[in-house]
Amino acid sequence: MLVTLESPALPRPAWLRAPAPVGDNYHQLKRLVESLKLHTVCESAACPNVGECWNRRTATFMILGNVCTRRCGFCAVQKGAPLEVDYDEPRRVAEAVRALGLRHAVITSVNRDDRADGGAGLFALTIRAIRAAVPGCRVEVLVPDFQGSHAALAAVMEAAPDVLNHNIETVPRLYRQVRLGARYERSLELLAAARRLSPGVPSKSGLMLGLGETTEEALAVMRDLRASDVGILTIGQYLRPSPRHLPVVRYVPVDEFDRLRRTGNAMGFAHVEAGPLVRSSYHADEASSTATGTELPA
């Protein structure tokens, strides 16, 4: 059984198909997340890979609630008044990581512009909780821009994540429509600052295509990311979550993703994951192993 993902305004491309979210592992993970009162970006952001990833027993946990303080034009996560910070959440995330037997855990969050530290403190607590509960498990964090706060970023890096991810999302020309409240230069600086703070920690970013950018604009973003010492890059197709979100301007052919992957490798990225259904946490464990030259912990 397949789920077809498409914008009603454009013909359906044959390559936009993903496994339906079924199977024992999928339902077991869903029950676990619900019993621990956790959120995952897989569900909150309507990720097309939820069936594949959950059946592989991998998930991206979303801390700091599931209500975002920004109103990005592409994102399916709920917007509005943020929830109270749940300081028991790190413990429950660590419990889920242990129950799943994860060797590579990915933690992200909504934007919390209402918090002085942007939620950085809870990222640090979650990293440390996982380290205590599951020694040896890699921890990758996908962080917001913390409104440019270097102190917030430093708090996260001091907790020693194994990978620091922050998505650039789109090209500078489209930022006002796509990433309301964000700034392109601020995101580049966060990525570069993370490398200065922790040179041994790989940095990672993600780019969506199909929002109206040109190929040259996408290549320019890739060059900017390399100039900021980003080592891991994900490139995927934007899919419209609902009629309230930005429309898909173009479905990018598979061979174009292949060319971008080869170009990225030639630019010096340690790992490039590119394809229509690629998202920032897709095959994150494999990307981390490639970038660091190390195997996942046993």
N, C-alpha and C positions, 0 to 999 in steps of 0.2 A: 504494500500500500504506500502511495506517495502523496505528499502534500504539495500542491502547486502554489508558488509564491509569485505574485504578479501585481503590477499596477493596472487598474481598469482602463487607463488611458492608452496603454500600449499593447501590442500583440504579445502573447505569451512566448517567451523564449524557451526552447526545449531544455536548456541546461539548468534552469532554475527549479530544480526538484531536490527535495530533501527527504530523508526517511521520516515517516510519521512517528510521533512520540509514543511508542508502545514497547512492551517487553517487560520482563520481570525486574531487571535492574532499574529501568526507568521508574516503575511504580514503587520499588523499594526506596529509591532515593527521594522520590516525591513525598512518601510517608515520613521519611527521616527529617526532611526539611520542615515539613508541617509540624511534626511533633516537637521540634526544637524551636519553633517559632522564628525561623530564619527566612531571609529573602535571597533569591538568586537573580542575577542579571539575566540569566537564561530565560526565566519566565517573565520578569518585569519588563524586559526590553524586547520580548517576543522574538528571541533568537531562533533562526531557522534550523540551527544545529542541535536543538535541545534533545531531540530523539537520539541522534548519534552519540552525543557527548554523555548523556545520562546513562545510556546503555553501556558506555565504556567506564561508567562510575567516575565521571569527572564533572565538576560543576564550578561555576564562578560565584562565590558568595558575595552578597551585596550588604555592606554594613551601613549604619547610620540611618536606618529606615528605608522606605521605598517611595518617599516623596521628595522630589528635587526642587531646589530653590530657583533653578533656571528653566527657561522655556525654549530649549533648542528645537529647531524646526524639523529635525529628523528622528527624534528619540521618542520611544513609546513609554518610557518611565513616567509615572504619574507626577504632575506638577502641582505645587500649592504650598500651603503652610507646612513647614517641616515637623517631623515627629520629635518627641523628647529623645535625647540620647540615652540608649540602653547600655549601661556599663557592664551588664552581664553578658552582652552579646559576644564579646571575644571568647569567653569560656565556652559558649554554646557552639560557636564556629569551630573551635578546636576540638570539641567533642564530635562534631560531624566529620571533621577531617580524620579523626582517629577511627570512627565507626566505619568510614568508607575505605580505610587503609590507603589513603592517598600518599603518594610520594612527591607530588607537585600540587600545591594548593594555590588557587588564584583568588585574591580578595580585591573587590572594588567597592565603590560607594556612589551614592548620589552626590551632587554638589550641595554643600552646606555653607552657603555664603552668610548664614545667620550666625555661624560660629567664628570666634576670633581666630582660631587655628584652622578653620575649614574642615575640621574633623580629623586632622593629622594625629592627634593624641589617641584616638580610637584605632586608627591604623596601627600605630606602634604597639598598643596593648594587644591587638589581635595577632600581630606577628609574634610577639613574645609568648602569647598563650599557646599558639600552635607549636612553637619551638619546645615549650615545656611538656606539652601533651604528646607530641609525635617527634621525638628527636630525629634529626636527619631529613625530615620532610622539607623539600624546597618550598619557599613562599614567594610568590610573585604578587606584587601589588599594582593595580591599575588605578592611579590616583587622579583626582581633579587638579585644577591649576592652583588651588589654594589662594586665588586672587594675587598671585605673584609673591606670596610670603616665603622668604628664604628660611625663616625660623621654622615654619610649618614643615617645609620640605626636609630641613635638617633633622627634625624630630622623627620623621619616618625613616630617614637613612641611618640614624643612630640605632634603630632597632634591627638593622642589618637584613633587609630583604634580599632575596637571591636575584630578583629581577625587578627593575623599576620601570613601569609602563605608564605612559601618558599619551593619549591619542590626539594627534594633530587634526584628524577628522577630514578636513577639506582644504581647498586652496584659499589663499588670502582674500581674493576677490569675493568669495562667497560667504565669508565669515558672518557678516551682519544678518544674513538670512538663515544660515545653518547653525551657527554657534553663538546665539545671542548672549551677550555678557562675557564672552571670551575674547582674547586677543591673540592673534597668530604669533607675534613676537614674544609675548609672555609665555606661551607654551614652548616655543623653541628654547627660551632661556631656562625654563624649568628643567628641560631635558639635559641641557648642557651643564646646569648647576648640579644636577644629580651625579653626573660623571665627575665633576670636580670634587664633590664631597666624598664620593666612594668610587674611586677609579676602577676597583675590581668588580663592581656590580654592573652587569650589562643593562643598558637602557633599551627601551622598546617603544614603538609608536605604531599607530594604525591610520590608514587613509581609506576613505570611501570614494568610490567612483560612481558616476551616473547622475550627478546633481547639476551638471551644466559646465563642469570644468573642461578645459582643453587638455590634450595629451601633454603639451609643452608645460602647462601649468602644473600638472601632476609630477612631471619630471623635475621641475624647479623645486617643488616641495621635497621630493626625495633628496635632491642635492643639499637643500637646507638642513634636512635631518642628519645627513652624513656630516655636514659641517658642525653640527651640534653633538657629534660623536655617538649618534644612535646606532646600535648594532643589530637590532632585530626589527623587521618591518612586516606588517600585515597589510594587505591590500584586498578589499572586497567590494562587492556591488551593493550600493544603497538600495534598500527595499522599503517602500512606503508602508508604515505600520497601519495607517488609517487615512480616510479622506481629509482629516484635519491636518495632516502632516504634509511636508513638501512633496511635490510630485516627482516621480522618476523622469528625468529628461532623456536618459539613454541607457539601454542595457548594453553593457560592455561585453564584446565577444570573448570567448575563452582564450583564443590565441593572443588577444591583446594582453590579458593577464599574464600569459606565458612570457611574452616579450618584456613586460615590466619586471617580472621576476628575474629574468636573465640580466636585464639592465641594472637592476638593484644589486645583483651579485657582482657585476662588473664595477659598480660604484664602490664596493667594499663592505656592503652589509654582510654580517656573519651569517644571517639567515633571513630569507624572504619567503613569506607564505602568501601566495596570491591566487585568487580564484573567486568566482561569483559568490560563493557562500562562506568565504573566509571572514571571520570576525577576530577581534583582538585577542581573544583567549583560545582560538581554535588551534589545537595541537600545540598548546603552550609548553607542555613538557618536552616535546621533541625540539622545539625552537630553542629552549633553554640549554638543552644538551649540546646542540650544534654550536651555539654561541660561546659556551664555556669550554667545550671540548671534554666534557665529563659525562659519565653515565648517571642515570637516575639512581638514587640510593636504593639499596636492596630492601 
